[in-house]
Structure formats: C-alpha cells, structure tokens
C-alpha cells in the first residue's frame, strides 16, 4: 500500500520544496479526492446483503450506519434468503417528489434518499436486499488509503506537484504537469488521467 509519506517524498523530488510538508500533504489528499470523484469507478464499489428478521413492504435505512463511506447507490435488488440468491427485481430510485403515481397512489418497488435515510417501498413483502454502492475513500492524514495511489501514484504525485508549483509562482514548471491540454496529468491521449480511465472504467478487456 502506497503511503501518504511515500507520495510526499516523490512530490519533493519534483518540487524541490521539502519545507512545504503541510502543503504537500494537502495537495496530495486533494488530488486523491478529486480523482476518486472524477467518475464512478468499479474499485470504489462495495456490495452488502441487507437482511431483516421479518417481512415488510416499507423500509427505512440509516445510510451512515449501514453503508460505510456512502457516496451513491448503484443498485438495490430484492433477495431470497431461503434460496440464498438475488431475485429478478430491482428497486428503482426516484425523487422524493415522484413517489406517487398519476392517481396519487404510492409507487411500489421504488426508493429515495431523504437526508441520511434510504426509504424503500416494495410491492411484495420482502426481508432482504442486495445493495451495491459507491464509496468515498479514506484520505485522512492518519488513515490515507487509495487504490489510485497504489496503482497510479504518478497521477497524484504530478497533480500535487503541479499545483504546488503554480501556488509558489513556478507557473510554467507546474503547467508541465497540470496544463489541461499539454500537461502530463491531463493530456487527452497520453495523460495519466486518461490511462486511469482506459484501465478502470471497464471491467473486461476489449
């Protein structure tokens, strides 16, 4: 696992400014959050089986306590606990203002998020759901963990170095990394971000 300290050391090589330790840590953490949130990456997805002891047609789930580092839901499927397999039914996400049909009746097999709660209404009585969700990464100074840092460290290092250089007046040097068209991070063909996208947005190789 690539540590925050290792990334900082690599940034110092490029900036020549080891005295900017706090700024370098912040720049790396900012870059990591930026690129994790750039898209919905498969590696940021988790899956969990949500089980209940009794069946119901209405469910309220406290998101923070059930879905760690929740960012967005990807899917919610009903689940057969006896057969231990997902059912062929997905719960559709709707806006809270769209939970009624044209006859002012509650829609069924739908869900919505209100504050920190997930609300679900099902047509049939259910007792389990298979839920997939995208997560935010842990990027604290003392609990930094990022698969992007592990697999594409140059993306974070050069983004952070470029931003620091720009901030201290080394704009031309910084642009070698972060210019939106020519920089090594964002070049549309050879840039590190493009490499990340090519490798991570599809599960199967072409």
DRENSEFI-318734 format. One line per 5 residues: number of its first residue (from 1); their letters; for each residue y, x, z of N, C-alpha, C, O. Coordinates in Angstrom, 2 decimals. Layout:
REM residues N
NUM) A) Y:X:Z:Y:X:Z:Y:X:Z:Y:X:Z  ...
REM end
This chain:
REM residues 206
1) XXXXX) -1.20:0.84:0.00:0.00:0.00:0.00:1.25:0.88:0.00:1.38:1.78:0.83  2.14:0.61:-0.91:3.38:1.37:-1.00:4.32:0.93:0.10:4.60:-0.26:0.26  4.82:1.90:0.87:5.69:1.57:1.99:7.15:1.59:1.57:7.52:2.15:0.54  7.98:0.97:2.40:9.41:1.00:2.15:9.94:2.42:2.21:10.83:2.79:1.44  9.40:3.22:3.12:9.83:4.62:3.22:9.51:5.42:1.97:10.31:6.25:1.55
6) XXXXX) 8.35:5.18:1.38:7.98:5.89:0.15:8.92:5.52:-1.00:9.31:6.37:-1.80  9.26:4.24:-1.07:10.19:3.81:-2.12:11.57:4.43:-1.91:12.21:4.85:-2.87  12.01:4.48:-0.66:13.30:5.09:-0.37:13.32:6.56:-0.80:14.31:7.03:-1.37  12.24:7.27:-0.53:12.18:8.68:-0.91:12.31:8.84:-2.41:12.97:9.77:-2.87  11.70:7.96:-3.18:11.81:8.03:-4.63:13.22:7.70:-5.10:13.71:8.30:-6.06
11) XXXXX) 13.87:6.77:-4.43:15.25:6.45:-4.80:16.16:7.64:-4.52:17.06:7.93:-5.32  15.95:8.34:-3.41:16.77:9.51:-3.09:16.65:10.57:-4.17:17.62:11.27:-4.47  15.48:10.70:-4.76:15.29:11.68:-5.83:16.23:11.37:-6.99:16.79:12.28:-7.60  16.41:10.10:-7.28:17.24:9.69:-8.42:18.73:9.69:-8.07:19.56:10.07:-8.90  19.07:9.27:-6.86:20.49:9.17:-6.50:21.05:10.44:-5.89:22.25:10.70:-5.96
16) XXXXX) 20.17:11.25:-5.29:20.64:12.43:-4.58:21.45:12.08:-3.35:22.26:12.89:-2.89  21.24:10.89:-2.81:22.03:10.44:-1.66:21.12:9.99:-0.51:21.07:8.80:-0.19  20.42:10.92:0.13:19.58:10.54:1.28:20.39:10.06:2.46:19.84:9.44:3.38  21.70:10.33:2.46:22.54:9.86:3.55:22.78:8.36:3.50:23.24:7.77:4.48  22.47:7.74:2.37:22.65:6.30:2.24:21.34:5.57:2.55:20.85:4.78:1.75
21) XXXXX) 20.80:5.86:3.72:19.48:5.32:4.07:19.49:3.80:4.19:18.63:3.13:3.62  20.46:3.27:4.93:20.51:1.81:5.12:20.76:1.10:3.80:20.15:0.08:3.50  21.67:1.65:3.01:21.98:1.06:1.72:20.77:1.09:0.79:20.55:0.15:0.01  20.01:2.16:0.87:18.83:2.28:0.01:17.75:1.28:0.41:17.15:0.64:-0.45  17.52:1.14:1.70:16.56:0.13:2.16:16.97:-1.26:1.68:16.14:-2.03:1.18
26) XXXXX) 18.24:-1.58:1.85:18.72:-2.90:1.45:18.57:-3.11:-0.05:18.17:-4.19:-0.50  18.90:-2.09:-0.83:18.80:-2.21:-2.28:17.36:-2.43:-2.73:17.11:-3.21:-3.66  16.41:-1.77:-2.08:15.00:-1.93:-2.43:14.51:-3.32:-2.04:13.83:-3.98:-2.83  14.85:-3.77:-0.86:14.43:-5.10:-0.42:15.05:-6.19:-1.29:14.41:-7.18:-1.61  16.32:-5.98:-1.68:16.98:-6.94:-2.57:16.30:-6.97:-3.93:16.11:-8.04:-4.51
31) XXXXX) 15.95:-5.80:-4.44:15.26:-5.73:-5.73:13.90:-6.40:-5.67:13.51:-7.12:-6.59  13.17:-6.17:-4.58:11.85:-6.78:-4.45:11.94:-8.30:-4.43:11.18:-8.97:-5.11  12.88:-8.83:-3.65:13.04:-10.29:-3.62:13.46:-10.82:-4.99:12.95:-11.84:-5.45  14.35:-10.12:-5.63:14.83:-10.54:-6.95:13.68:-10.67:-7.94:13.59:-11.68:-8.65  12.81:-9.69:-7.99:11.76:-9.71:-9.00:10.57:-10.60:-8.60:9.89:-11.14:-9.46
36) XXXXX) 10.33:-10.76:-7.30:9.32:-11.73:-6.90:9.76:-13.14:-7.28:8.93:-13.97:-7.65  11.06:-13.42:-7.20:11.57:-14.74:-7.51:11.96:-14.90:-8.98:12.42:-15.96:-9.39  11.77:-13.86:-9.75:12.12:-13.90:-11.17:11.28:-14.93:-11.91:11.74:-15.56:-12.87  10.04:-15.11:-11.46:9.13:-16.05:-12.11:8.13:-16.54:-11.06:8.19:-16.15:-9.89  7.23:-17.39:-11.51:6.16:-17.85:-10.62:4.90:-17.05:-10.96:4.12:-17.42:-11.85
41) XXXXX) 4.73:-15.94:-10.23:3.66:-15.00:-10.52:2.35:-15.47:-9.91:2.33:-16.04:-8.82  1.25:-15.23:-10.64:-0.06:-15.61:-10.14:-0.39:-14.91:-8.83:-1.07:-15.48:-7.97  0.08:-13.69:-8.67:-0.24:-12.94:-7.45:0.53:-13.45:-6.22:0.22:-13.07:-5.09  1.52:-14.29:-6.45:2.24:-14.89:-5.33:1.69:-16.26:-4.97:2.28:-16.98:-4.17  0.56:-16.63:-5.56:-0.02:-17.95:-5.30:-1.11:-17.86:-4.24:-1.90:-16.92:-4.22
46) XXXXX) -1.14:-18.86:-3.36:-2.22:-19.00:-2.38:-2.82:-20.39:-2.50:-2.22:-21.30:-3.06  -4.01:-20.53:-1.97:-4.72:-21.80:-2.03:-5.31:-22.09:-0.65:-5.80:-21.19:0.04  -5.26:-23.37:-0.27:-5.76:-23.75:1.05:-6.36:-25.14:1.00:-5.86:-26.02:0.31  -7.46:-25.32:1.73:-8.08:-26.63:1.86:-7.51:-27.30:3.10:-7.65:-26.80:4.22  -6.87:-28.45:2.89:-6.26:-29.20:3.97:-7.19:-30.36:4.33:-7.38:-31.27:3.53
51) XXXXX) -7.78:-30.31:5.53:-8.80:-31.30:5.91:-8.31:-32.16:7.08:-7.56:-31.70:7.94  -8.77:-33.41:7.09:-8.46:-34.36:8.15:-9.75:-34.94:8.70:-10.77:-34.98:8.02  -9.69:-35.38:9.95:-10.89:-35.94:10.59:-11.09:-37.41:10.27:-12.17:-37.96:10.50  -10.06:-38.06:9.73:-10.16:-39.47:9.36:-9.44:-39.70:8.04:-8.51:-38.97:7.70  -9.87:-40.70:7.31:-9.24:-41.01:6.02:-7.94:-41.78:6.23:-7.73:-42.45:7.24
56) XXXXX) -7.07:-41.65:5.22:-5.79:-42.36:5.25:-5.24:-42.43:3.83:-5.74:-41.77:2.92  -4.22:-43.24:3.66:-3.53:-43.32:2.37:-2.14:-42.71:2.42:-1.46:-42.61:1.39  -1.72:-42.30:3.59:-0.39:-41.72:3.75:-0.47:-40.49:4.64:-1.12:-40.50:5.69  0.20:-39.42:4.22:0.10:-38.15:4.93:1.49:-37.52:5.03:2.28:-37.56:4.09  1.77:-36.95:6.19:2.97:-36.14:6.41:2.52:-34.77:6.88:1.81:-34.65:7.88
61) XXXXX) 2.93:-33.74:6.16:2.51:-32.37:6.46:3.74:-31.52:6.74:4.68:-31.49:5.94  3.72:-30.83:7.87:4.80:-29.89:8.19:4.57:-28.61:7.41:3.66:-27.84:7.71  5.40:-28.38:6.41:5.17:-27.28:5.48:5.16:-25.90:6.16:4.22:-25.15:5.93  6.16:-25.54:6.96:6.17:-24.18:7.53:4.95:-23.84:8.37:4.51:-22.69:8.38  4.40:-24.83:9.08:3.28:-24.54:9.96:1.94:-24.51:9.23:0.95:-24.01:9.77
66) XXXXX) 1.90:-25.05:8.02:0.63:-25.14:7.29:0.58:-24.19:6.10:-0.47:-23.61:5.82  1.69:-24.02:5.41:1.71:-23.21:4.20:2.61:-21.99:4.42:3.84:-22.09:4.32  1.99:-20.87:4.71:2.74:-19.66:5.06:3.64:-19.21:3.92:3.23:-19.16:2.76  4.88:-18.89:4.26:5.85:-18.35:3.31:6.02:-19.26:2.09:6.21:-18.78:0.97  5.96:-20.56:2.31:6.01:-21.52:1.20:7.28:-21.38:0.38:8.39:-21.28:0.91
71) XXXXX) 7.09:-21.37:-0.94:8.21:-21.37:-1.88:8.21:-22.66:-2.71:9.18:-23.42:-2.68  7.12:-22.91:-3.44:6.97:-24.13:-4.24:5.49:-24.48:-4.29:4.63:-23.61:-4.25  5.20:-25.77:-4.37:3.83:-26.19:-4.60:3.48:-26.03:-6.08:4.33:-26.20:-6.95  2.23:-25.69:-6.34:1.75:-25.60:-7.72:0.88:-26.80:-8.06:1.03:-27.39:-9.13  -0.02:-27.17:-7.17:-0.87:-28.33:-7.39:-1.40:-28.85:-6.07:-1.50:-28.12:-5.09
76) XXXXX) -1.73:-30.13:-6.06:-2.40:-30.76:-4.92:-3.50:-31.64:-5.50:-3.23:-32.57:-6.26  -4.75:-31.33:-5.15:-5.90:-32.09:-5.64:-6.60:-32.76:-4.47:-6.72:-32.17:-3.39  -7.06:-33.97:-4.68:-7.91:-34.59:-3.66:-9.26:-33.86:-3.63:-9.68:-33.28:-4.63  -9.92:-33.91:-2.50:-11.11:-33.07:-2.27:-12.19:-33.89:-1.57:-11.92:-34.64:-0.64  -13.42:-33.72:-2.04:-14.58:-34.38:-1.46:-15.22:-33.44:-0.44:-15.84:-32.45:-0.82
81) XXXXX) -15.07:-33.75:0.86:-15.62:-32.87:1.89:-17.15:-32.89:1.92:-17.77:-31.89:2.27  -17.75:-34.01:1.55:-19.20:-34.11:1.57:-19.81:-33.24:0.47:-20.75:-32.48:0.71  -19.27:-33.36:-0.73:-19.77:-32.57:-1.85:-19.19:-31.17:-1.89:-19.64:-30.31:-2.65  -18.19:-30.94:-1.06:-17.52:-29.63:-0.99:-17.00:-29.20:-2.36:-17.22:-28.07:-2.80  -16.30:-30.12:-3.00:-15.76:-29.82:-4.32:-14.51:-30.65:-4.57:-14.41:-31.76:-4.05
86) XXXXX) -13.55:-30.14:-5.34:-12.36:-30.94:-5.65:-12.70:-32.16:-6.49:-13.62:-32.12:-7.31  -11.98:-33.22:-6.27:-12.11:-34.41:-7.10:-11.27:-34.26:-8.37:-10.46:-33.34:-8.49  -11.49:-35.17:-9.31:-10.75:-35.11:-10.57:-9.45:-35.89:-10.47:-9.14:-36.73:-11.31  -8.70:-35.61:-9.43:-7.44:-36.32:-9.24:-6.39:-35.36:-8.69:-6.62:-34.68:-7.69  -5.24:-35.34:-9.34:-4.12:-34.55:-8.87:-3.05:-35.48:-8.29:-2.84:-36.58:-8.78
91) XXXXX) -2.39:-35.01:-7.26:-1.28:-35.75:-6.67:-0.01:-35.30:-7.39:0.31:-34.11:-7.43  0.70:-36.25:-7.97:1.86:-35.95:-8.78:3.12:-35.83:-7.93:3.37:-36.66:-7.06  3.90:-34.79:-8.18:5.16:-34.60:-7.46:6.25:-35.47:-8.09:6.40:-35.50:-9.31  6.99:-36.17:-7.26:8.10:-36.99:-7.72:9.31:-36.71:-6.84:9.19:-36.14:-5.75  10.49:-37.10:-7.32:11.69:-37.02:-6.49:11.64:-38.11:-5.43:11.08:-39.18:-5.68
96) XXXXX) 12.21:-37.87:-4.27:12.21:-38.91:-3.22:12.81:-40.22:-3.70:12.45:-41.29:-3.20  13.72:-40.16:-4.65:14.35:-41.38:-5.18:13.48:-42.09:-6.20:13.86:-43.15:-6.70  12.30:-41.51:-6.52:11.44:-42.10:-7.56:10.08:-42.53:-7.01:9.10:-42.56:-7.75  10.02:-42.87:-5.73:8.73:-43.22:-5.14:8.35:-44.68:-5.36:7.24:-45.09:-5.03  9.28:-45.47:-5.93:8.98:-46.87:-6.21:8.85:-47.10:-7.70:9.53:-46.46:-8.50
101) XXXXX) 7.97:-48.03:-8.09:7.84:-48.37:-9.49:8.87:-49.44:-9.88:9.74:-49.79:-9.08  8.77:-49.94:-11.12:9.77:-50.90:-11.60:9.72:-52.23:-10.87:10.63:-53.05:-10.98  8.64:-52.45:-10.10:8.52:-53.68:-9.32:8.82:-53.45:-7.84:8.52:-54.29:-6.99  9.43:-52.29:-7.55:9.82:-51.91:-6.18:8.62:-51.73:-5.26:8.73:-51.90:-4.05  7.48:-51.39:-5.85:6.30:-51.09:-5.05:6.14:-49.58:-4.91:6.54:-48.82:-5.79
106) XXXXX) 5.55:-49.16:-3.81:5.30:-47.73:-3.63:4.35:-47.21:-4.70:3.28:-47.77:-4.92  4.75:-46.13:-5.35:3.83:-45.47:-6.26:2.71:-44.83:-5.46:2.89:-44.49:-4.29  1.56:-44.65:-6.10:0.41:-44.06:-5.43:0.00:-42.77:-6.11:0.31:-42.54:-7.28  -0.72:-41.94:-5.36:-1.11:-40.61:-5.83:0.10:-39.78:-6.20:0.12:-39.09:-7.22  1.11:-39.87:-5.35:2.34:-39.11:-5.54:2.69:-38.39:-4.24:2.19:-38.72:-3.17
111) XXXXX) 3.56:-37.41:-4.37:4.06:-36.69:-3.20:5.50:-36.29:-3.45:5.97:-36.25:-4.59  6.20:-35.99:-2.36:7.55:-35.43:-2.47:7.83:-34.60:-1.22:7.17:-34.75:-0.19  8.81:-33.73:-1.35:9.22:-32.88:-0.22:10.55:-33.38:0.29:11.50:-33.57:-0.47  10.62:-33.60:1.60:11.85:-34.00:2.26:12.08:-33.06:3.43:11.35:-33.09:4.42  13.10:-32.22:3.31:13.32:-31.22:4.35:12.16:-30.25:4.41:11.86:-29.58:3.42
116) XXXXX) 11.50:-30.17:5.55:10.34:-29.29:5.69:9.03:-30.06:5.69:7.99:-29.50:6.04  9.08:-31.32:5.30:7.87:-32.14:5.29:7.40:-32.44:3.87:8.19:-32.68:2.96  6.08:-32.41:3.70:5.44:-32.90:2.49:4.93:-34.30:2.77:4.14:-34.50:3.70  5.37:-35.26:1.98:4.92:-36.65:2.13:4.00:-36.99:0.96:4.35:-36.74:-0.20  2.81:-37.55:1.26:1.86:-37.93:0.22:1.42:-39.37:0.40:1.20:-39.84:1.52
121) XXXXX) 1.28:-40.07:-0.71:0.78:-41.45:-0.72:-0.33:-41.52:-1.76:-0.11:-41.21:-2.93  -1.53:-41.94:-1.34:-2.68:-41.97:-2.24:-3.17:-43.40:-2.46:-3.00:-44.27:-1.60  -3.77:-43.62:-3.62:-4.33:-44.94:-3.93:-5.59:-45.20:-3.11:-5.77:-46.28:-2.56  -6.44:-44.20:-3.04:-7.68:-44.31:-2.26:-7.50:-43.63:-0.91:-6.65:-42.75:-0.75  -8.29:-44.03:0.04:-8.29:-43.36:1.34:-8.87:-41.96:1.17:-9.97:-41.81:0.63
126) XXXXX) -8.16:-40.95:1.61:-8.57:-39.56:1.44:-8.61:-38.86:2.79:-8.00:-39.29:3.76  -9.37:-37.74:2.80:-9.42:-36.96:4.03:-9.32:-35.45:3.78:-9.51:-34.65:4.70  -9.04:-35.07:2.52:-8.91:-33.63:2.25:-8.18:-33.41:0.93:-8.25:-34.22:0.01  -7.48:-32.28:0.88:-6.74:-31.90:-0.32:-6.86:-30.40:-0.53:-6.84:-29.62:0.43  -6.97:-30.00:-1.78:-6.93:-28.58:-2.13:-5.53:-28.31:-2.66:-5.10:-28.89:-3.66
131) XXXXX) -4.82:-27.41:-1.97:-3.41:-27.21:-2.26:-3.16:-25.77:-2.72:-3.63:-24.82:-2.08  -2.45:-25.63:-3.81:-2.01:-24.31:-4.28:-0.50:-24.22:-4.17:0.21:-25.15:-4.54  -0.01:-23.11:-3.66:1.44:-22.94:-3.54:1.84:-21.49:-3.79:1.06:-20.56:-3.61  3.09:-21.34:-4.20:3.68:-20.02:-4.40:4.41:-19.60:-3.13:5.03:-20.42:-2.46  4.32:-18.33:-2.82:4.86:-17.82:-1.57:6.06:-16.90:-1.78:6.23:-16.31:-2.84
136) XXXXX) 6.88:-16.81:-0.74:7.88:-15.76:-0.66:7.20:-14.51:-0.09:6.31:-14.64:0.75  7.60:-13.32:-0.52:6.99:-12.10:0.03:7.57:-11.77:1.41:8.66:-12.22:1.77  6.84:-10.97:2.16:7.34:-10.42:3.42:8.08:-9.13:3.11:7.47:-8.14:2.71  9.39:-9.14:3.28:10.19:-7.99:2.87:11.09:-7.48:3.99:12.16:-6.91:3.73  10.68:-7.67:5.22:11.44:-7.14:6.33:11.30:-5.62:6.43:10.39:-5.04:5.85
141) XXXXX) 12.21:-5.00:7.14:12.15:-3.54:7.31:10.84:-3.12:7.96:10.30:-2.07:7.62  10.34:-3.93:8.89:9.13:-3.56:9.63:7.86:-4.24:9.12:6.77:-3.96:9.62  7.99:-5.12:8.13:6.78:-5.77:7.61:6.85:-5.90:6.08:6.43:-6.90:5.51  7.38:-4.87:5.45:7.55:-4.87:4.00:6.19:-4.84:3.32:5.38:-3.94:3.56  5.94:-5.82:2.46:4.67:-5.90:1.74:4.92:-6.56:0.40:5.36:-7.71:0.34
146) XXXXX) 4.63:-5.84:-0.69:4.93:-6.36:-2.02:3.94:-5.81:-3.02:3.80:-4.59:-3.17  3.25:-6.70:-3.73:2.34:-6.23:-4.78:3.12:-5.61:-5.93:2.59:-4.76:-6.65  4.37:-6.01:-6.12:5.19:-5.39:-7.15:5.47:-3.93:-6.78:5.43:-3.04:-7.63  5.74:-3.70:-5.51:5.95:-2.33:-5.05:4.68:-1.50:-5.21:4.76:-0.32:-5.55  3.53:-2.11:-4.99:2.26:-1.38:-5.12:1.94:-1.05:-6.57:1.48:0.05:-6.86
151) XXXXX) 2.17:-1.99:-7.48:1.70:-1.85:-8.85:2.79:-1.44:-9.83:2.50:-0.85:-10.88  4.04:-1.73:-9.51:5.15:-1.41:-10.41:6.30:-0.80:-9.61:7.43:-1.29:-9.68  6.03:0.26:-8.86:7.07:0.80:-7.98:8.32:1.27:-8.72:9.42:1.20:-8.18  8.15:1.76:-9.95:9.30:2.24:-10.72:10.32:1.12:-10.98:11.51:1.39:-11.11  9.85:-0.11:-11.05:10.76:-1.24:-11.25:11.73:-1.35:-10.08:12.94:-1.49:-10.28
156) XXXXX) 11.21:-1.29:-8.87:12.06:-1.42:-7.68:12.89:-0.16:-7.46:14.07:-0.25:-7.10  12.29:0.99:-7.68:12.99:2.26:-7.44:14.19:2.40:-8.38:15.28:2.76:-7.94  13.99:2.13:-9.65:15.08:2.34:-10.61:16.12:1.23:-10.51:17.31:1.48:-10.74  15.71:0.01:-10.19:16.69:-1.06:-9.94:17.56:-0.69:-8.74:18.78:-0.79:-8.82  16.95:-0.26:-7.65:17.71:0.09:-6.45:18.61:1.29:-6.71:19.78:1.30:-6.31
161) XXXXX) 18.08:2.30:-7.37:18.88:3.50:-7.66:20.07:3.15:-8.53:21.18:3.63:-8.30  19.85:2.32:-9.55:20.94:1.95:-10.43:22.04:1.19:-9.71:23.22:1.43:-9.95  21.65:0.29:-8.82:22.66:-0.49:-8.10:23.44:0.38:-7.13:24.65:0.21:-6.98  22.76:1.30:-6.47:23.45:2.20:-5.56:24.42:3.10:-6.32:25.56:3.30:-5.88  23.99:3.64:-7.45:24.87:4.48:-8.26:26.11:3.72:-8.70:27.22:4.26:-8.64
166) XXXXX) 25.94:2.50:-9.13:27.10:1.71:-9.52:28.04:1.49:-8.34:29.26:1.55:-8.50  27.48:1.25:-7.16:28.29:0.96:-5.98:29.12:2.16:-5.54:30.20:2.00:-4.97  28.62:3.37:-5.79:29.34:4.58:-5.36:30.14:5.21:-6.49:30.59:6.35:-6.38  30.30:4.46:-7.58:31.15:4.93:-8.67:30.46:5.68:-9.77:31.11:6.10:-10.73  29.15:5.86:-9.68:28.39:6.55:-10.74:27.88:5.50:-11.74:26.68:5.33:-11.93
171) XXXXX) 28.84:4.80:-12.36:28.50:3.64:-13.17:27.68:4.03:-14.39:26.68:3.38:-14.69  28.07:5.06:-15.08:27.35:5.45:-16.29:25.91:5.86:-15.96:24.98:5.49:-16.67  25.74:6.61:-14.88:24.40:7.02:-14.48:23.56:5.81:-14.06:22.38:5.71:-14.38  24.20:4.89:-13.33:23.48:3.70:-12.90:23.07:2.82:-14.06:22.00:2.21:-14.03  23.91:2.75:-15.08:23.59:1.91:-16.23:22.37:2.40:-17.01:21.75:1.63:-17.74
176) XXXXX) 22.04:3.67:-16.85:20.82:4.16:-17.50:19.60:3.40:-16.99:18.58:3.30:-17.68  19.71:2.88:-15.79:18.62:2.10:-15.21:18.81:0.60:-15.37:17.87:-0.12:-15.72  20.03:0.10:-15.12:20.21:-1.35:-14.97:21.08:-2.00:-16.03:21.42:-3.18:-15.90  21.45:-1.28:-17.07:22.13:-1.94:-18.18:21.22:-3.05:-18.70:20.03:-2.81:-18.93  21.74:-4.28:-18.90:20.88:-5.41:-19.26:20.19:-5.30:-20.61:19.24:-6.03:-20.86
181) XXXXX) 20.65:-4.41:-21.47:20.02:-4.26:-22.78:19.38:-2.89:-23.00:18.35:-2.79:-23.66  19.98:-1.85:-22.44:19.51:-0.50:-22.71:18.88:0.20:-21.51:18.23:1.23:-21.66  19.08:-0.34:-20.33:18.57:0.32:-19.13:17.05:0.30:-19.05:16.40:-0.56:-19.63  16.51:1.25:-18.32:15.05:1.36:-18.22:14.41:0.20:-17.49:13.21:-0.03:-17.62  15.19:-0.55:-16.71:14.65:-1.70:-16.00:14.59:-2.93:-16.91:13.59:-3.64:-16.92
186) XXXXX) 15.66:-3.18:-17.66:15.80:-4.46:-18.37:15.64:-4.39:-19.88:15.74:-5.42:-20.55  15.40:-3.22:-20.44:15.25:-3.14:-21.89:14.23:-4.18:-22.35:13.13:-4.25:-21.80  14.59:-5.01:-23.36:13.73:-6.15:-23.72:12.36:-5.78:-24.28:11.48:-6.64:-24.36  12.17:-4.55:-24.67:10.86:-4.14:-25.22:10.14:-3.17:-24.31:8.96:-3.36:-24.01  10.83:-2.15:-23.87:10.17:-1.09:-23.11:10.53:-1.09:-21.61:10.05:-0.25:-20.87
191) XXXXX) 11.34:-2.02:-21.19:11.79:-2.03:-19.80:10.68:-2.33:-18.82:9.68:-2.95:-19.16  10.86:-1.88:-17.58:9.85:-2.08:-16.55:9.63:-3.57:-16.26:8.51:-3.99:-15.99  10.70:-4.36:-16.33:10.54:-5.80:-16.10:9.69:-6.44:-17.19:8.87:-7.32:-16.91  9.87:-6.00:-18.41:9.06:-6.53:-19.50:7.59:-6.15:-19.32:6.70:-6.95:-19.62  7.33:-4.95:-18.85:5.95:-4.53:-18.57:5.34:-5.44:-17.51:4.19:-5.87:-17.63
196) XXXXX) 6.11:-5.72:-16.46:5.64:-6.63:-15.41:5.30:-8.00:-15.99:4.24:-8.55:-15.70  6.18:-8.53:-16.80:5.97:-9.87:-17.36:4.74:-9.90:-18.27:3.95:-10.85:-18.20  4.58:-8.90:-19.10:3.44:-8.87:-20.03:2.12:-8.84:-19.27:1.15:-9.48:-19.67  2.10:-8.10:-18.18:0.85:-7.91:-17.44:0.54:-9.01:-16.45:-0.62:-9.22:-16.12  1.55:-9.73:-15.98:1.32:-10.62:-14.84:1.47:-12.11:-15.13:1.05:-12.92:-14.30
201) XXXXX) 2.03:-12.49:-16.26:2.24:-13.92:-16.48:1.01:-14.62:-17.02:0.94:-15.85:-17.00  0.04:-13.88:-17.50:-1.20:-14.49:-17.97:-2.38:-13.89:-17.22:-2.43:-12.68:-16.96  -3.32:-14.75:-16.87:-4.49:-14.31:-16.11:-5.46:-13.54:-16.98:-6.03:-12.54:-16.54  -5.67:-14.00:-18.20:-6.65:-13.41:-19.08:-5.98:-12.57:-20.15:-4.92:-12.93:-20.67  -6.61:-11.44:-20.47:-6.09:-10.59:-21.53:-6.25:-11.27:-22.89:-7.18:-12.05:-23.10
206) X) -5.35:-10.96:-23.78:-5.42:-11.56:-25.11:-6.42:-10.80:-25.98:-6.62:-11.15:-27.14
REM end
